[in-house]
Amino acid sequence: MTHDELRQRNRKLRAEISQDDLARAADCVCERIIALSEYQRAGCIAAYFAVNGEIGLDPVIDHALSAGKKIYLPNLDQKSLRFSPYFRQQKMRINKFRLPEPDVGEDKMLQPDELDLVLAPLVVFDDNRNRVGMGGGFYDRSFAFRKQAGNDKPVLIGVAHEMQKVDRLVPEDWDVRLDMIVTDQSIYI
């Protein structure tokens, strides 16, 4: 199957997941993430608000904020991502993709290399930590610097349902491999 066919299939599968199963998946993923040393060491964490059957990170965000960590959400106004600070009762705006993002000025946003840990959504993944996202290339463009030797920050962790896993993906030249993938059932390192 092509990446587009895999995207279409897995987005359909995700859309069929019940709200109860999504909540259980979010709790399972949270338990796994907060136990990671990479999470425990991180001060600045990028997360996302789940849409279309993605695993929600609300439990992780709540835990991080309670632990005094800083949470950032992606800002999609340009071709690559910048990250806006998020806190409880944050004023939000809806971006051009109809996704919520913090309503802050550019001076408050972080560049990708200023983060310690990134929790990234994905549509398809394999055992080798390759990912297929929504197709816009935002994460790959934003973290392309990680492909250069010696650039191991931020730690990139994909978040997915176990059923989004395939046997093998053939990565494109521009794809940035994840450091780890956390699912509702496993951790892939």
HELIX and SHEET records of a PDB file:
HELIX    1   1 HIS A    3  ALA A   15  1                                  13    
HELIX    2   2 GLN A   19  ALA A   35  1                                  17    
HELIX    3   3 SER A   37  ARG A   41  1                                   5    
HELIX    4   4 ASP A   58  SER A   66  1                                   9    
HELIX    5   5 GLU A  106  LYS A  108  5                                   3    
HELIX    6   6 PRO A  112  GLU A  114  5                                   3    
HELIX    7   7 PHE A  138  SER A  142  1                                   5    
HELIX    8   8 ALA A  144  LYS A  147  5                                   4    
HELIX    9   9 GLU A  162  GLN A  164  5                                   3    
SHEET    1   A 7 ARG A  82  TYR A  86  0                                        
SHEET    2   A 7 LYS A  70  ASN A  75 -1                                        
SHEET    3   A 7 CYS A  44  ALA A  46  1                                        
SHEET    4   A 7 LEU A 117  PRO A 121  1                                        
SHEET    5   A 7 VAL A 155  ALA A 160  1                                        
SHEET    6   A 7 MET A 180  THR A 183  1                                        
SHEET    7   A 7 ILE A 187  TYR A 188 -1                                        
SHEET    1   B 2 MET A  92  ILE A  94  0                                        
SHEET    2   B 2 PRO A 100  PRO A 102 -1                                        
SHEET    1   C 2 VAL A 124  PHE A 125  0                                        
SHEET    2   C 2 ARG A 131  VAL A 132 -1                                        
END                                                                             
